[in-house]
Amino acid sequence: MQAIRVNVDRTALLDPSHAAWGDAPAQAMQLVKAPLAMQPSPWMQGAFEGLAWGALTRAELRLVHNGEALAARASWAVPERAERSLGANEFPDACAVMFPFVRDASIFMGAEDAWVNMWLWRADGHGPFAVTAAGIGTSQRVDDGVLEAAGAYRDGAWQVVWTRALDPGNGRDHVPLRPGTRWQVSLALWHGARAERAGIKSFSPTWTELEIAG
């Protein structure tokens, strides 16, 4: 897929309905249920064994940049939205795009020598968060203001946009990205109505090649 260059400021790109998104090539993302073996907690493995989850299997991803910031928009249908995180059994819808720090890092949240960087949005308004991970169970949230996000629910579907400086100057917590280069991206969704959270999610099982137009 390609992140095309647009002459639109970063604030405007946070509007999921902005005309620039209609010009961006759409990439269909096929998602699968994360295996229970990915869950670092034996309790979570037992709690979800045999339950119906991972029903979100299709989404659409578009990316653009304006030379200074990269923006991504994910769209997916969900008949019953969840926006609250109250009590022990209520969880919000959520979505994340993920980039590897080095090409072909493990899609299962990276590895000790090949970290990954996620941009996480939650429907309950907490975040957005940049997340770094070096393997399953190692995720660390970074809330340093580098990442912005906005979401809108219309006609039974979410549209979520993230923006971030292409190179925010912090190579430990944020993958540096540059125009004229090729990288990789993946997507994950959490269906709050089915109590999905943490590693209980739908995700793209392989990296999608990404060209950031010069």
N, C-alpha and C positions, 0 to 999 in steps of 0.2 A: 504494500500500500504506500501511498505518498502523502506527506504533509506538504500541501501547496503553500506558496507564499501569498499573503493577502495584505492589502493596504488598509488595515483596520486596527484600531488601538486595542490594547489588552482589555480595558474595561468593557468595550462593546462586545468583544468575543465571549464575555461571560453570559451573554444573553443567548440561550439555546435556540431562539427563533431568529437570530440575526441572519440576514441574507447571505453572509459569507459562508455559512454552513451549507447552504444549498449548492455552492460551487465546489465544495470539497468532495473528493471521491469517497464513496462509502465502501467500507470493508465489512462483509458479513462475517461474524465471529461465531463459530460453532463451539459450544461449551459442553462440558461433561461434569458429572458429579464427582467431587473430590473423593478419592478413596478413603475409607475409614482408617486405613493404615497411616494416612497422613496426619491423623490427629495425635498430638503428643500426649494427650490425657487419656488414660485408660477409662476414666469415667465417661468422657465424651464418646469414646468408641462404643461403650456399652449402652449409653443412653440413646444413641441414634441407630443402633443396629436394628434393621428391619423396619425403620420408619420411612415415610415418604418425604424425601427431600431431594434437592438437586433437579427440580423440574424446570428451571430456567436454562434452556439449552440454546437459545438464539439471541443475538444482539447485533447491533450495528455500531461501527466505530469510524469516526472521521477525525482527522488531525489537520491543523493549519498552523502557520507561524507568520509573524510580521517582521522577522529579522532580529527581534529582540526577545520575544516571548513565544513559547509553544503553547498551543491550546488543543485539547482533545474533547470530543463530544461522544458520549455513549448513549444509545437509545435501546430500550427493550420494553416489551409488553409484560405487564403483570396485572392480573384482574383485580387483585386485592392489595392495595398499598398499605404499608405499615410505616408510620412516622414517629412512633413513640418508643421509648426505652424505659418503661416503668415496670417495676416488679421483676420477679425472677423469671417470668415466662413471656415477656414482651420485648421484642427486638425490632430495630428499624430495618427497612430496606437499606442496602448499601451497595457500593460499586467501587472498583479500583482498576486503574491501569497500572501495569508493571513494566519496568525497563530493567535490563541487566546492566550491571556495572562493566562486565566483560561479556562479549558475545557468547551465546550458547551456554550461559549459566544454567544450572538446573531449574526447570520450570516449577519444581517443587520448592519454591521459596529460596532458591540459591544454595550456596555451599560456603564452607569456611573460607575458601580461596576464590570465591566467585559470588559476590554479594548481588542482591537485587534491590530495587527501589520502587515502591508502590506509591501511587497517589490515591488516597482513600477519601471517599465522600460518604456521609451517612445522612439519611433522611431526617434524623432527629435534630439536626443542626449542630451536632458536636463535630468539630473539625472545620475544614479539612485537615488531614494529617498526611505528611510524608512518612513513609514507613521504610525502614531498612531491615534486611534479613540476610542471614548467612546460613540458612537451613531451616527445616521445620522446627517450630517452637522457639525461634530466636528473634522474632519480630520486635522492633523498637520503634515507637512513634516519635516523630520530630515535629514540634509545633513552633516553628520559628518565623512564621509569617511569610515564608517564601511562596507558598502554594495558596491559590485562591480557587474556589469552586462554587457552583450554583446549580440547583436542580429545579425542574418543573415537571409536574404530573398533569398530563392532558390526554383525554380520550383513551384511558386505560394503559398509558405507557409513560415511562420516565424518560426524560432527556436530561443528562447531567454533563456539565462542562467544567473542566479544570484548566487553569492557566498557570504558567510558571516561566520565569526568565529562562532562556535557553541555557545559559551558563550562570547560575546564581553565585558562583564563587566559593562553594563549599563542596568539594569533591568527595567528602566522606559521607554526607547525608543526602546528596542529590546528584544524580547522574548528569554530567555535563553533556549537552546536546548542541550540535552546530549545523547550520545550513550547509548543504552540499555533501553531507555524509549519509551513510546507511547505518541503521541500527535495528533494534528488535523491540516488539511490544506484545503484551498479552492483556487479557481482561478477566476480571472475576466479578461475580454477582452474588449477593446475599438476599434471600427471600425472607423478609422479616415475619410474614404471616406463618411461615413454617419453622420459626425459631432458629433460622440459620444464623450462625455467628462464628467468629474465629475461623478455624479450618473447615467448618461445615459450610460449603459453598458450591457454586458452579464455576468452572474456570476453563479457559482455553488450554488444552493439553500440550500445545506446541507454540513456539514463538511465531509471530507474524513478522515478516521482513518489512522494515520501514525505511523509506527514503525521505530525508528532509531536504526539500528542494532548495537549490541555491538562490 
